Amino acid sequence: MSESSPVSRREFLQSAATASLARATSHASAQKKITDGRVIRTGLIGRDGHYDILLNSIPRLKNVEWTAYAKGESGEDTAWVRKQRAWTQKTRVYEHYQEMLQKERLDVVGVCLPFYQNAGAATEACGRGINVISEKPAATTLADLARLEQAVRASGVLYSIMLDMRGMPIFQAARKAVHSGAIGEPVLVSGQKSYVWGDRRPWYYRQRTTYGGTIGWVGIHALDYMRWVSGQDYTRVAAWEGNKAHPQYPGCEDHAGLLFQLSNGGTAVCNLDFLRPKKAPSHGDSRLRIAGSEGVLEAFEVGSRVNLIRSKGTVADLPLPSAEDLFSMFIGALRGEGGPLVSPEDSFSITRVCLMARDAADRGAWVAL
């Protein structure tokens, strides 16, 4: 592979700003806005993953209602539905999402099924002109991802995945610092995701075909905030993964390590695991470190802090902004009040990176991205 030409600090900052503007412009030109101030009718399919991203936000949003819920599995006990603050007497429950999509006039649907089913449900919703916010990854196979992407583009709906870590104050502050030139050009990007396994995991974690892989479920958060904060894309990847501590779930890797070459010739590394002890003070231990030409930045989920060391000798923790709410921004984008936190383009591209990194691990070879 040919070496990348050197990129100056000014060129890096200009290219990062241009890329962000291009993504925002692309989204703004394609999106069908809901500008009449009417109630936005929201459906939810399943409750696997972070369905609470929708249900916790809806009560705080003006003119947004939880219209309907479709069971994620046959025989599901839906007593929990009435316990949600988003629930009202108008909220209807369906046995199957196909029936819900057919009978309800929805503006938005959240998709939180077992991971291998999300792309199919999202594709069907898009075909009916319904905006979709889905659990990640967008798909667990490249073929399903291609069909979904085609459906989104053909329908003109807004599509996004639940990469809510972008909204965390530590990553908001880190992104602002890097894009303002605080560390110069990013050269080495390191990310970590570490989760507690817990007492058990859902049935679909037992097989790769239904789970999809830990890189796509856990690692996607780190790979996204590494790219989003640094402003650098990935150009090729090598990866290793395995299951050493949870043999009862052979389809779920409990550890992985990934190595990337960046678009500016730099390097990125990421480690992820399900090995965080049960007695740890938090479920997750996400971290980000970016070493640049003029400084180093480190962000820590535990303790919620971002430390900046600049070449001029400055060492300080950065002030943290308020958190950004993923679903609130999605609704705002539908109303023409800015862009979503995660664009359709970013949703598809980071999913593709994860699936190809999984392929690199399976093949034991470098894979071009």
Secondary structure as UniProt FT lines:
FT   HELIX           9..30
FT   STRAND          40..45
FT   HELIX           52..55
FT   TURN            56..57
FT   HELIX           58..60
FT   TURN            62..63
FT   STRAND          64..70
FT   TURN            74..75
FT   HELIX           79..83
FT   TURN            85..86
FT   TURN            89..90
FT   STRAND          92..94
FT   HELIX           97..103
FT   STRAND          108..111
FT   HELIX           115..117
FT   HELIX           118..127
FT   TURN            128..129
FT   STRAND          131..134
FT   HELIX           142..155
FT   STRAND          159..161
FT   HELIX           164..167
FT   HELIX           169..179
FT   TURN            180..183
FT   STRAND          186..196
FT   HELIX           203..206
FT   HELIX           208..211
FT   HELIX           215..219
FT   HELIX           220..230
FT   STRAND          234..242
FT   TURN            247..248
FT   TURN            250..251
FT   STRAND          255..262
FT   TURN            263..264
FT   STRAND          267..276
FT   TURN            278..279
FT   STRAND          287..292
FT   TURN            293..294
FT   STRAND          295..300
FT   TURN            301..304
FT   STRAND          305..310
FT   TURN            311..312
FT   STRAND          315..317
FT   HELIX           326..334
FT   TURN            335..336
FT   HELIX           344..363
FT   STRAND          367..368
//
